[in-house]
């Protein structure tokens, strides 16, 4: 019974090692997308009141 547990834990750790780079890539991609979205929101400041009045 102990041998099965050890083998199972070895399989889990092998899977962790294989999936770790994928997890890092996904987290980095999410951070990059969030950063891009935040910068695009801040790129365009609101129009000054003079332009709003001129458009009316």
C-alpha positions as CSV (number, residue, x, y, z in Angstrom):
1,X,0.0,0.0,0.0
2,X,2.8,2.4,0.8
3,X,4.5,1.7,-2.6
4,X,1.3,2.8,-4.3
5,X,1.2,6.0,-2.4
6,X,4.8,6.7,-3.2
7,X,4.3,6.0,-6.9
8,X,1.2,8.2,-7.0
9,X,3.0,11.1,-5.4
10,X,5.9,10.7,-7.9
11,X,3.4,10.8,-10.7
12,X,1.9,14.0,-9.3
13,X,5.2,15.7,-8.9
14,X,6.1,14.7,-12.5
15,X,2.9,16.3,-13.7
16,X,3.6,19.4,-11.6
17,X,7.0,19.7,-13.3
18,X,5.5,19.4,-16.7
19,X,2.7,21.9,-16.1
20,X,4.7,24.5,-14.2
21,X,6.0,26.3,-17.4
22,X,2.4,26.4,-18.8
23,X,1.1,27.9,-15.7
24,X,3.9,30.6,-15.7
25,X,3.0,31.4,-19.4
26,X,-0.7,31.7,-18.7
27,X,-0.1,34.0,-15.7
28,X,2.3,36.1,-17.6
29,X,-0.1,36.4,-20.5
30,X,-2.9,37.5,-18.1
31,X,-0.7,40.1,-16.6
32,X,0.3,41.4,-20.0
33,X,-3.3,41.7,-21.2
34,X,-4.3,43.4,-18.0
35,X,-1.4,45.9,-18.3
36,X,-2.3,46.6,-21.9
37,X,-6.0,47.2,-21.1
38,X,-5.1,49.5,-18.2
39,X,-2.7,51.6,-20.4
40,X,-5.2,51.9,-23.2
41,X,-7.8,53.1,-20.8
42,X,-5.4,55.8,-19.5
43,X,-4.1,56.9,-23.0
44,X,-7.1,59.0,-23.9
45,X,-7.8,61.7,-21.3
46,X,-11.3,63.2,-21.2
47,X,-12.0,66.1,-23.5
48,X,-11.6,69.5,-22.0
49,X,-14.9,71.3,-21.3
50,X,-14.2,73.9,-24.1
51,X,-14.4,71.1,-26.8
52,X,-17.6,69.7,-25.3
53,X,-19.3,73.1,-25.4
54,X,-18.0,73.7,-29.0
55,X,-19.5,70.4,-30.1
56,X,-23.0,71.3,-28.8
